[in-house]
Amino acid sequence: MPELLLNGCTPEPLRNYLKALGVLRLVGEQDSQARGCWFSEVFVLHSKMFTDRETLVKFFLNDYKPTPIVVPWSGNDFFAVNWTPDTLCFSKTPTGPRVVEAILATSSKRFASYRDALHTCRLALAKIVSKEEMSRQKWEFITHLRSTASETLVDWIDCAAVVSAKKFAPLLGSGGGSDGNTHFSDNFMQNLWDVLPDFDVQRGGKGSGTSIVERSRQQLENCLYGDPTRELVSKRTSSLYDSGAVGGPNATQGMERESLSNPWNVVLALEGCVGFAAAAVNKLPPNAEVKAGYPFQMKMSPTQQELADKEEAGSEIWLPLWSRLATWNEVQALLREGRAEYGGRKAKSGVDMARAVSALGVDRGIRAFQRYAIVKGRVGGENYNTAALLGEFPVIERRDADLIRQLDDWLDRYRSACVEQKNVPLRFKAALRRIDEAIFAFCRYGGVGFFQSIVIALGHAESALALSAGKIDKRTVSPITGLTSDWVRAANDNSWEFEVALALAGIQDHERKIGPLRCNLEPVEGRRGKDGALDWKWAEKERAVVWNSASLPANLAAVLRRRFMDGERNGCTGLPLSAPNFASISAISRFLAGELDPQRIEDLLWGLMSVRQSPCMLSTTADKDAPPLPRAYALLKLLFLPEPLTVNGLSIAIKPEPSIVNLLIAGRVGEACQIAMRRLRASGLSPLPHPRTGGAVRDSDWKELDCLGADGVRLAAALLLPISHASINHLRKLVIREPATEFQIP
């Protein structure tokens, strides 16, 4: 089948995309086997009837029958029409009611259905005497008009409005075919009058004959094939579909220029809009409110920094780009269904749509979507809409996109609390936007890094909730819960920060006498379900919370001190510092050397606290470049283990000393190490430096650390980090003198 490249029909701007739909629809009505697709950002048309450029141009010039696009429910134009016009003659393009009369006065066969539609409007307007009465009875009028309209007129009305839901389509401006003072039906008829030879008799001999045909041909070739032309009309444009054509300052090489428009661009773009017939969606139960469902059009998700605050309340539209040749009937079925789902839920926002696409909720051979925001006030004034390009979104399955479903119930409650109330602090709305941005970015680009951003965004929301125990104005949102261990796998980038945060997030008391580490960061309490998972809720008292706006090491040191105290108070046999995952010696040495990003660790910690942990193997490689591990840490850590120390097959319980943490926080590292030396000797061990036979102990050697300015707070924070049995054996070898028969470290 012959192939035509329509270089004038591209995904950007919106006008050019709509032109492609208009061409395929109109050609498909003549050739049912005609097909089209998108290739290299250009629309490709295959048709046996239209085999070359010339046949397609002749069709639009001589045989194309315009769709009756009328908007009698907006403005005064239709109230001022002379419905029985005589022979008309215009010195320039007619506007308002005069262009309606121009259509009525023509005897061309191609306008027969248009004239019938106009007379249908006249009959429907018989009971409406003024614009004011129309504003009161608008939907009753549209309902009546639709019930008496022809099939072609019904297609246009359904594109502009959903009568049962009393909603206009965002794609057609604020008034369902009007945008501010711009009336699309007037523009459509004016541009038809400019380019079709059917109106030669009304031009009074000016611009008629060969000149109008040749000018229209050049305009059409520019519209379809992108050929250059000088035949553009000034002071006429539609900013909704092509904001770049409105002119103004910096619109050209000079200071400013007037708006310029190709009439055929407007004609074919509006013909393309007809393909977006809306549908009424009835929500369950049956007596619930009827809502409008527009093809791939949904609530704006503010995931782009290019949008101003006032623009975030608009809507957005996702336009499919398909690479497989498809007939108009196939494309029309896709557009009219316009359905995108994820996990059985209908996509209602841009973020929902991104999730549906990444989880293959849309699976129709679409390779990508072109995303536009329909916003007010950007071009032309506050009453005018503009289609702002938000980029292309590829249709690619993301492996872990389905994990986000575990968050849906909580996210619905959080979103409802932030959106439906007036006095919501900005920190909650900022956190919600950050979550949406992270989810959208992951669905668009995929990868561990973008999924990890979702975890961090959830942590920010959780920390914001913790300040008010979940209260957002008059509502209370529960803590995040129910996230499985798959989230750890999906977010693991094998960084040292992730390893440290994961180890910290899993700290718990294996005897379950005190709460996990999460209870030290926010006022929560957990109850275990039948599957052993914790169900979190906000606690009335927050006695265990010690986290504040201090630095990460200071907060971790405070948590260590608090868990030490709570363990003693509740009769724990060991320190409540057990965990399913551990930090490696390399990670700890880097943490002690200050080489890790503390803010990232904190962000990850708040997010990973909400994830149910299970033992996992992190793929951290051997780290030959890690700084040396301070011997003071190796000595002190032996006193901060959740289980007894095993030496030569014997289990040795080393009683911890509460004063050590306080001394470290006070910067008295040497004194803390001296106490540790005495504790180890009291347990039957020989810590280094060991006294010579008959000599005095050398505990005073540790006082040098105070002179060297050792960071006691950071050292205390590192003692909170869980380590594996192999790492414990390594530390023991560094600081304990043991017999030569001692078993080797695994």
N, C-alpha and C positions, 0 to 999 in steps of 0.2 A: 504494500500500500504506500502511495507517495507520502513523503514527509515534508512538512512545512515547519521551519523554525520561526516562531513568532518572537523576535528579539525585543519587541515592544511590550511583551507580556512577561514580566519578571515578578519574583516574590516581593519585591520592594520597589516603590511604596505600595500601600494598600490598593490604590487605584489600579496599578498594573496587575496585581493578582486578580482583582475582580474582573478586569478585562478578559483575562484568560478564561474564567468561568463563563463570562458572557459569550465569548466566541464559541466555546465548546457547546454551550446550551443551544445557541441559535443554529450552529452548524448541525448539531445532533438532531434538531427538529426536521432538517432537510435530508440528512443521511444518517439513518439509525445505526450504521456500522462505524461511523466516525469515532475516533478515539484520540485521547490526548494524555500527555504525562509531562512531568518536569524533568529536564535533563540539563545539567550544568547551569542551573539558575535561569533557564529559559523554558518557556512552554512550547511543546512540540505537538503538532496536530497531524493526524493521519486520517485521510479521507479519500475515497474513490471518486467522489463527486467534485471535490475541490482539490485538484491535483497540483496546482501551482499558485504563485502569488496573484496572478491576474484574475483567475476564476474566483478567488476569495474576495478580491477587491470589487469585482463586478457584482457579486452577490449582495454585498452591503450597500453598494450605490444604487442598485436597480431593483432588487427583489426582497431585501430585508424588511420584515414587518415588525415595527416597534411594539413592544409590550405596553399596554395602556397603564402608564404610571401616573396616578392622580392622587392628590392629597386634599380632598375637599373639606376635611375636618380641621384644617389649619389655615388661618388667615382669612382675608376678605375677598380674595381673588374670585372665588366661585360665586360669591353673592353679587358681583358686578358684571357677570358675563351676559352678553346678548346671545341667547341660545338660538336665535334665527338670524345669523349674520348674512348680509348681502356680499357681493364681491368686494374683497378687501384689497387694499394696497398700502404697503408700509415702506417708508424710506429707510428704515433701519430695523433691526431685529425686534419684534414685538415682545412685550413683557406683561406680567400679571394677567388680568382677564383677557387682554388682547391676544396673547399667544394661544389661549384656549379657543378663542374665536377663530384663530388662524387654522387650527386643527379641524374645527367644525366646518369651516368654509371649503376645505379641500375636497376634491372628488376622487382622489387617488384610492385605488383598491387596497393598497397596503395599509391605509389608515382606517379601513372600515371597522375593525374591532375597536380601535381607539375612539372613533366617533360614537360607537354603541356604548362604550364604557362611560363616556362623558354624558350621554343622555341618561344612562342609569343613575349617574350622580345627580343629574338635574331632578329626576323623579324623587330620589331619596331626600333631596334638599327642599322639597315642596313644603314640608312642615316646619322647616327651620328658617326663621326670618332674619336672624342677625348673628353676628359673631358672638355676642354675649350669650345668646341662647344656645349656640353650638358648644360653647365652653361648658355649659351646664348639662347638655345632653349628648356629649361627644361619643361616649361609648354606646349609647342607645342608637345613635345615628350609624356608627360603624357596623354594629350588629345588623341593623336593617339593610345597609348597603351590601354587606356580604351575602345576605340571604337572597338578594335579587341580582347579584352580579354574575357575569359570565365566568367561565373557567379561568380564562387568562387574567381577568381582573381579580378573582379570588386568590390566585397565586401571588399577586402583588400585595393584596391586603394582608394575607398570611405572613408575608415577608416583613411587613411593617409593624404588625400588631398581633397580639394574642387576645382575642376578644373576651374569652371566658375569664382570663386572668387580669384583664384591663391593664396590660403592659405593652409598651412600645419597645421595638428592637433597638438596642444600643448602636447597632451598625448603621441605622438610618436616622441618627440624630436624636434630639430630645423629644421631638413630637411625632415620631413615626413617619418620617419623610420630610421633616423640616428641622432646621437647626438654627436657632436664633431667628434672624430675619430671612434666612435662606430657605427657599422652598424647592425641594428636589424635583417635584413635578414640573414647576416652572422652568428650572434649569434644563431639565430633560427635553421639554418641548422647544425651548429656545434653541438648543443645540441641534435638534432635529431640523428646525426651520433653517438653520445656517448651512447644513451640509447636504440636504436632500434636494434633488431637482423638482420634487413635487410642488414646491412652493414658488416656482419661477413666476407664475402668474401674479403672485402677491408682491413680487419685488419691483413691479412697475418698470421692468426693463433694466433696472440697475443691478449689476452683479449677476445677471441671469445668463443663460446660454452656456457657451463653452467655458467662460471664466469660472462660474460656480462649480461646474463639474470638475475642472482641472484643479481648482483650489481644494475641493473636497477630496479628490483623489490623493493629493499630496498629504493632506491631513490624515487620511486613512492609512496611507503607507507609513507615515510617521507613527501612528497609533499602533499598527500591527507589527511592523518590521523594524521600527526604530530608525527609519531613514530620516536624515536631517530635513528640516523645512523652516521657512520663514512665515508660513501661513498660520500664525497663532493669534488668538483673539485676546485682546487686552481687557482688563477690568472685569474678568469673569473667571471664577475658580471655585473649587470646593475644598476648603481647608481640612475638612474631615478626612478626605481620602488622599490628599496630597498637600501637606502643609508647606512643602517647598515651592509650590507654584503661586503662593499668595503675594510674592514680591515683598516690598518693604526695605528697610535698611539692611545693608550687607547681603542683598540677594543677588548681586552681580558684581562686576569689576568696579563699577562706580559706587556712589554713596547709597543709592537705592534705585528700585525700578518698580513699575506697575506689575500687577498680577497678569500672568499670561496663561492661556489655556488652549488646549486642542479640543474642539467640540466632540470629536469622536471618542476621546478618552472618557469624557463624562457620560456619553451615551452608553458605551459598552460596559463601563464600570457599574452603572445602575442596572443594566441588563444582567450583570453578574450577581448583583445583590438579590435578584429574584430567586436564585437558587437556595437562599437561606430562609426557607419558610419555617417559621417558628411552630412550636407545638405546645399544647397545654398539658402540664404534668400534674396529675392528681396524687397528692401524698396520702399515705395511709394514716388513719382510717378513712373510709370513703367520704365522711362528712367533713374532712379536714379542708384547709384552705387550698384553693387551686392556684398553682404557681406557673409562671411561664418558663418554658425550657427552650432556649435558643441554641442553635447548632454551635457547639464548641465555644460558646460565649458564657462567661462566668464572672464572679466577683473578683475584683482586683486583689492580687497578693503583692504587697509592697516589697518586692525582692530586688529592686533595682534602685541604686542610688541616684539615677538620673531623674526620678520622679520627685516632684515637690510634695510637701505634706498634704496640700489641698487636693492633689491629684490622686492620692491613694484611695479615695472613696469611689473611684470610677470602676469601670468594668474592663475586661480584657477578652480578646478573641484569639483563638488558636486556629490557624488556617493550615489544612493538611497539604503536604507536598508528597505526591506519590510518583514512583519511578516506573511502575508497570502501566502499560497502556490501558485506559479504561474508557468506556462509553459514558455519555452524559447520564444515562439511567443509573449506571453504577455509582457515579460521583454524586448524583442527586440523592440516591438512597443513603449514602454515607453522610451527606450534609444534613438531610432531613432527620435522620436518626440522631446524629450529633451526640452520641452517648459515649461517655468515658467512665469506667468504673475501676475501683481498686478494692479488693477484698469484699466485694458485694456492696460497696458504698458508691453512690453517685458523686462524681467530681463536681464540687460547687465553687471552687476557687482555683487560682493559678497553681498553688502548691498541690492541691488535690489532683489537678490535671497532670502535673509533672510526675506525681506518684503513679497515676494510672498509666502514663506512657512508659515509665521505667519498669513497671511490673507487667508490661504487655497487656494492660487493660484495654488498649487500643491496638487491634491486630487486624488491619485491613490492607496490608501492603504499603502502608505509609512509611516513608523513610524519615520524615521530619515534619515539624510544625513551625510555621512562621508566627511569632507571637507579637501581638499589637495591644497597646493600652489605649482605650478610648477615654480620653480625659478632657476636662473642661478648662477653658481659660488660657490655654497655651498660645493659641493663635486666634486673633480676631476679637477677643473680648471674653468676658466671663460667661456669656450665654452660648458660646460656640464650642463644639467638640473638635478634637484633633486625634488622629490615629498616630500614636507614637510607637515607633518600632522598638521592641524589646529583645530582638535577636531570634535566632533559629534554635529550635530545641530538637535534637536528634532522637529518633525512636530506637533506643538500644535497651535491652534488658539489663538491669542492674542486679547483680547476684543477691545483695542483701537488702534490696528495697522492701521486701516483704516483712522484714523485721520491724519496720516502723509501725506496722499494724498493732503491735503490742502497746504502742503509745497512744492509740487513737482515743480511748475512753478518757484518759487523763487530759489529753490535749484538748478534747472537746469541752471539758469542764473549765479548763484554764482559759481557753479562747472565749467562751461564753462570759466568764467573769470579767475579762478585760474589755470586751466589746460592748456588752449590753448594759454596762453601768457608766455613770457620768463621772464620778469622783474617783477614778482609778489612778493611783500614783504612776508616774511615768516609767518607773523602773520595771513594772510588770509589762507594760506595753512594749518597752524596749526589748525585754527578754523574749516576748512572744514573736516580735519581728525577727530577732536573731535566730530563733528556732525555725521559723518559716524560711529564712534565707539559707540556713544550713541544709534543711531538707531539700529545698529546691536545687541548690548547688550540687548535692550528692546525686540527685536524680538526673541532673544534666550531665555531669562529668564522671560520676562514679569514683571508685577508689577508696582506699583506706583513709587517706587524709581527710577527704570530705565527709566520710562517715564519722570520723573522730570529731569533726566540727559539730556534728549533731549532739554527740555526747557532751561536749563542752557547753553548747548552748543550753542543754537541759540542766547542766550544773549551775549555770547562771540563773535560770528560772527557779531552781530549787533554793539557791542561796537567797534570792529575793523573797521567796515565800517564807523562809526561815525567820526573817526579821519580824514578821507579824504572825507567826504560827499559822500560816496558810490563809490569813484573812486578806481578801481583796475587796476593799470597801465593805459591802454588806454580805459578801459571800465568803465561804471558806473552801479552799481547794486542797484536797488531800495531797500528801507527799507522793512523789513519783514511786511507783512500785510495779512489779510484774515483768520487768525486763529480764530475759533469760541470758544465760552465759554466752549465747551466740553473739551478743553485742560486744563482748570482750574480743572475740575472734575478729569481728568485722572492723573494730576500731584499733586493733593492735598494729602499730607501725614499727614495732621493735625498737623504739627509741628508749633511751635510759629514763626519760621523764615518765613515759608510759609504764615502764617496769616498776618504778618507785611508787607511782600513784596507784597502780593495781595492787601492789603489796599492802599499801596503807589502807586502801578501801575495804580490804577483806579482814582486817583485824577484828577479832572477836574473843570471847571467853568460851573455851571448849566445855566448861562446866555450866555455861548459860546462867550464871548467877548475876552477871551484869550485862548490859547491852553492848552491841557492837560499836565500832568506832563512830558510826553515824550518829549515835546518841551524844557524842562529845562535840559534834558540829552543829546540830540543830535539835530543837525540842521535840523529839519523836519517841515513840515506843512501838515495838513490834510484837505481833502475835504470830506464832507459827501455825500454818495451815496443815492439812492432811498430807500434803506433799513435802512438808518440811520447810517450805519457803516462808519468809517473813512477810506479813501484811502490815504495812506501816500506817500509823495515824499520828496526829499531833498530840503531844502530851500536855497535860495541864500544868505540870511543873517542869522546870528545866534545870534541875540541880546538876546534871552531868555535863551541861554545855559549857565549854571553855573557849570556843573559837571566837575570835573577834577580828578586828581590822589590823592586827599586828602582822609582822612578817611570817612567812611560812615556817622557818625554824622555831621562832618563838611560840607559834601556835602548836606545833608538833611537840615541843618540850612541855607545854602546858597540858596537852592531852596525855603524855606519858605520866606526868605527875598525878593527874586526876585518876587515871586507870589504876595506878599504883595504890592510891588511897582507897578507891572503891573496892579494889580486890581485897585489901586488908579488912575493910569494914564489913564485907559480905562473906568473909571466911573462905575465899578462894585458896585452894591448895597450891596453886601456881599463879604466876603472873598472867593476867587476861590479855595476852599478846599473841595468841595463836592465829594462824591465817592459812588459807588454802594455797596462796601464792606467795612467793618470796622475792626479795631483792638480792641481786648478785653482789659479790664483793666488789666487782668493778663499778657497779652502779653506786654503791655506798661510798667508795673512795672518791668517785667524781662528785657526789653530793657533798662530801666533807670538804673537798677542794674548792667548792663554789662554782663548778663548771656546768651545773645543770640550771635550767630555767625554772626558778621557783614559782613564777606566776602560772606557767603551763602545768606544773605539777599540781598546783592548787585547783586550777580549772578542771583538770582531768579527775582529780580526787572527788570533787563535788558531783561530777557526772557518773563516775564509776561506782559511787556509793549506792546508787539506785539499781545496780545490776546484780543479779544473783550470780555468785561466783562458784566456780568449780576449779579444781587443780588443772592448770594448763602449762604447757611448755612454751616459753617465749624463745624465739629464735635469735637470741642475742649471741653474737659471735665472740670469739676469744678477743679480749681487749688487752693488747700488749702496751698500749699507750696510756693506760689508766695511771693516775698518780699513785704513789705508794700509800698503803693504808696506814693511818696513824696507829702506833702501838697502843696508845691510850684507849682508842676505840676497841681494839681487840681485847684488852684487859677488862674494860667495863662491861662489854656486851655479855661476857660469861655470867654476869650477875643479873642480866635482864632477859632471861630465856623463859618461855612458857612451860618448859618441861625440865626435869633434872638433867644434869650433865652426865654423859656416859664416858667412863674412863676405865680401860682394861676390863670391859664387861660389867663394871660396877656402876650403879646409878647413884650419883652424888647430887643431893639437893643442896644448892647454895642459897642460903637465906639472903634475900636482897636487903639493902640498906636504904631507907627512905631519904636520908639526908644527902645521898649522892646526887639526886636530881636537883635538889635545891642548891647544892654547891656548884654544880655545873651551870645552872642558870645565873648564879652570882659571879661566874667567871673564875671560880676557885677550882680549876681542873686538877692541880697537883694534890690538893687535899682529898678530892674525890677518888683519885687513883690510890692514894695511901689507904683509904678505907677499904677499897676493893682488894688490895693486897692482903689486908688483915682478914677479910672475909674468906678469901680463897685458902689461906693457910689454916684458918679455923675449920675448913671443910676437908683438910687432909691433903691439899694440893701444894705444889711448890712453884709459885709464880716468879717470873723473871722481872728485875734482876735478883738472882738468888744469892743469899749470903754464903761466903766461903765457909768451909768447915771451921767451926769455932768462932767465926767472925760475927759481926753485927749485921742486922738486916739493912737493906739499902733502899728502904721505902722513900727516904728523903730525896733520892735521885729524881723522883717524879715532880718535885717542886720546880724543876727547871722549866716545866711547861708553863707555869704562871709567868715566868720571866720572858718566855718566848711569845706570850700573848695568844695562847691557844683559845679557839672559839668554843667556849663551853656550851652556849645555847645550841649551836649547830651540832655539837657532839651529842647533847641530850636528845635532839631531834632524831639523829641517826640511830640512837639506841631503841627508838620506837619501831624501826623498820624490821619486819620479820625476815629471818634468814633460814636457809635450808640446813639439814643435818651435815651435809658435806662442808658447808661454809663454817659451821660451828667447829667441826674438827680442824679446819684450817686455822681458825682463830686460836684454838687451844694449842696448836703446835707453835704458834708465834709467841705465846706468853706463859706456857706451862712447861717446866722441866719434867720430863717423863722418862721412864726406863727405856733402854734401847729395844726392848722386846715389844714396844707399843705397836699396835697394828697400823698399817699404812692408811693414809687418807684415800677414800674412794676417788 
